[in-house]
Amino acid sequence: MAQHESQGLSDEWYTPKHVFDALGCFFDMDVAAPVDLTHVCTPAILFIKSDSLNKKWKGFVWCNPPFGGRNSKALWLDKMSDHGNGICLTPDRSSAPWWQKAAKECDALLMISGKIKFLKPDGTLGISPSTGTTLFAYGEKAVIALNHAANNKLGIAFKRIEPCK
């Protein structure tokens, strides 16, 4: 578990504006938003602030789920895969079963170059995490956004290919 994911530390880490600028898109919904939106940069209309995994997601969604807990990302990625229309941000854990499953189910992924300094709840920049970040794209609009981000040098995009039969 990475330092910023340690038990007892805050799960409140907000995605900085430059990530959204690189994606160049607008979201219908942020499905993992905090109660206080003061320092949230997500370009979205609707914000689910609690119990998101038990609520219906609508339209093109952004998901930066809580990073805490080793396997907590699987629930969020499964719901995003079922929804099929949005982008989910996770730590790079390419050897983790949940990451492998998401890489097989998504339409594309982008491994962000360098390490994102996420925003703290007070709006200040946090320290660099000990791991990188992956964006998983579900649906055509999300794939276009990841390609746009790659062109803007946010990272390297990969499109999922079907295995040989």
Helices and strands as residue ranges (DSSP letters): G 3-5, H 17-23, E 27-30, E 44-47, G 52-54, E 61-63, H 72-83, E 86-91, H 97-105, E 108-112, E 133-138, H 140-151, E 155-159
